[in-house]
Amino acid sequence: MDSNMSFHMDADVKAQMTALCAQLGMTPSTAFNLFANAFVRAKGMPFAVTVQEPLTFLPMASALADADQILTEYEAAYKRMAE
């Protein structure tokens, strides 16, 4: 026996999901049914649910320092060539 389920989701996410499902040849309803069956089979989430650590800006700081060093070296080389 089929049953209906209603829930709210972000309109943009829904549109993206609908488009991806169409590319896969299925409807969002089919995708949710696949998830529900996998959830029941796994007796929980069928994938790892983890807390992601917030991104640090160290890679950006490192990239900026590298860029600054490259520009400094370029400036020095340019001045030598201009002499």
C-alpha positions as CSV (number, residue, x, y, z in Angstrom):
1,M,0.0,0.0,0.0
2,D,1.4,3.4,-1.0
3,S,1.5,6.4,1.4
4,N,2.1,10.1,0.9
5,M,4.7,12.1,2.7
6,S,5.0,15.9,2.7
7,F,8.0,18.0,3.8
8,H,9.5,21.4,3.0
9,M,12.8,21.9,1.2
10,D,14.7,24.8,-0.4
11,A,13.3,25.7,-3.8
12,D,16.7,25.9,-5.4
13,V,17.7,22.5,-4.0
14,K,14.4,21.0,-5.3
15,A,15.1,22.5,-8.8
16,Q,18.6,21.1,-8.9
17,M,17.5,17.7,-7.6
18,T,14.7,17.5,-10.2
19,A,17.2,18.3,-13.0
20,L,19.7,15.7,-11.8
21,C,17.0,13.1,-11.4
22,A,15.8,13.8,-15.0
23,Q,19.4,13.3,-16.2
24,L,19.4,9.9,-14.3
25,G,16.0,9.0,-15.8
26,M,14.1,9.1,-12.6
27,T,11.8,11.4,-10.6
28,P,12.5,13.0,-7.2
29,S,9.9,10.6,-5.8
30,T,11.9,7.6,-7.1
31,A,15.1,9.1,-5.6
32,F,13.5,9.6,-2.2
33,N,12.2,6.0,-2.3
34,L,15.7,4.7,-3.1
35,F,17.0,6.7,-0.1
36,A,14.1,5.4,2.2
37,N,14.8,1.8,1.2
38,A,18.6,2.3,1.8
39,F,17.8,4.0,5.1
40,V,15.7,1.0,6.3
41,R,18.2,-1.5,5.0
42,A,21.1,0.2,6.9
43,K,18.9,0.9,9.9
44,G,19.9,4.5,9.7
45,M,21.7,6.8,7.4
46,P,23.1,4.9,4.4
47,F,26.2,7.1,4.4
48,A,28.4,8.6,7.1
49,V,27.1,11.7,8.9
50,T,30.0,13.6,10.3
51,V,30.7,17.1,11.7
52,Q,33.0,18.9,9.4
53,E,35.6,21.2,11.0
54,P,35.3,24.8,9.8
55,L,37.6,25.7,7.0
56,T,40.6,27.7,8.1
57,F,42.1,30.4,6.1
58,L,45.6,29.0,6.4
59,P,45.6,27.8,2.8
60,M,44.6,31.2,1.6
61,A,47.2,32.9,3.8
62,S,49.8,30.5,2.4
63,A,48.7,31.2,-1.2
64,L,48.8,35.0,-0.6
65,A,52.3,34.7,1.0
66,D,53.5,32.6,-2.0
67,A,52.0,35.2,-4.4
68,D,53.7,38.0,-2.5
69,Q,57.0,36.3,-2.7
70,I,56.6,35.6,-6.5
71,L,55.8,39.3,-7.1
72,T,58.7,40.5,-5.0
73,E,61.1,38.2,-6.9
74,Y,59.5,39.4,-10.2
75,E,59.9,43.0,-9.2
76,A,63.6,42.5,-8.4
77,A,64.2,40.7,-11.7
78,Y,62.4,43.5,-13.6
79,K,64.5,46.2,-11.9
80,R,67.7,44.3,-12.8
81,M,66.6,44.0,-16.4
82,A,65.6,47.7,-16.5
83,E,69.1,48.8,-15.5
